[in-house]
């Protein structure tokens, strides 16, 4: 039996760790993008509500 048959070895472990780090990085980027999008939508809603309030009070 050679070393190649003994399992994933050192590089297999490194590859698995890099895959985990990459997946966490992608999920982090998606989470930040979703947070920014939600913040932007809330900001627009707030600006819209403020504009409506100002229009109704000035009439």
C-alpha positions as CSV (number, residue, x, y, z in Angstrom):
1,X,0.0,0.0,0.0
2,X,1.5,3.4,-1.0
3,X,1.0,6.8,0.6
4,X,-1.5,7.7,-2.1
5,X,-3.9,5.1,-0.8
6,X,-3.8,6.1,2.9
7,X,-6.5,8.9,2.7
8,X,-6.7,12.5,1.9
9,X,-3.4,13.5,3.6
10,X,-2.1,16.9,4.3
11,X,-3.2,18.6,1.0
12,X,-6.7,17.1,1.4
13,X,-7.0,18.7,4.8
14,X,-5.8,22.0,3.4
15,X,-8.2,21.7,0.5
16,X,-11.1,21.0,2.9
17,X,-10.2,24.0,5.1
18,X,-10.0,26.3,2.1
19,X,-13.4,25.0,0.9
20,X,-14.9,25.8,4.3
21,X,-13.3,29.3,4.4
22,X,-14.5,30.0,0.9
23,X,-18.0,28.9,1.7
24,X,-18.0,31.1,4.8
25,X,-16.7,34.0,2.8
26,X,-19.4,33.7,0.1
27,X,-22.1,33.5,2.8
28,X,-20.6,36.6,4.5
29,X,-20.6,38.5,1.3
30,X,-24.2,37.5,0.6
31,X,-25.2,38.5,4.2
32,X,-23.6,41.9,3.8
33,X,-25.2,42.4,0.4
34,X,-28.7,41.5,1.8
35,X,-28.1,43.8,4.8
36,X,-27.2,46.7,2.6
37,X,-30.2,46.1,0.3
38,X,-32.5,46.0,3.3
39,X,-31.0,49.2,4.7
40,X,-31.4,50.9,1.3
41,X,-35.0,49.8,1.0
42,X,-35.7,51.1,4.6
43,X,-34.0,54.4,3.8
44,X,-36.1,54.9,0.6
45,X,-39.3,54.0,2.5
46,X,-38.4,56.5,5.2
47,X,-37.6,59.2,2.7
48,X,-40.9,58.5,0.9
49,X,-42.9,58.7,4.2
50,X,-41.2,62.0,5.1
51,X,-42.0,63.4,1.7
52,X,-45.6,62.4,2.1
53,X,-45.8,63.9,5.6
54,X,-44.3,67.2,4.4
55,X,-46.7,67.3,1.4
56,X,-49.8,66.7,3.6
57,X,-48.7,69.3,6.2
58,X,-47.9,72.0,3.6
59,X,-51.4,71.7,2.0
